[in-house]
Amino acid sequence: MKKFRIWLTAIMMAAGLGLLLPGAASASTSYCGLAWGSLAKTSEGMSSASVTGVRAGQHYCFDRMVVDLNGAVAGYTVKYVPQV
């Protein structure tokens, strides 16, 4: 009976310390499939157009800003800037 109490105490202590149950998955293991990152990206062939609207959205892995332009445009440059 004494050995049973010792084992029971050890099991209860281990459970209290979280040693017996697997923990939740780490947030660092999540991957959203994003391949671009935060580096500048450019497509050659610039043209001009007027801005007709700006929209923003928040997603699980990224924030998004969409700039609506009138007419067809060629090329783009996307990058972070220190000040707007």
Secondary structure, DSSP 8 states (H G I E B T S, - for coil): -HHHHHHHHHHHHHHHTT-SS-----GGG-------TTS-EEES------EEEEEEEE-SS-EEEEEEESS----EEE---S--
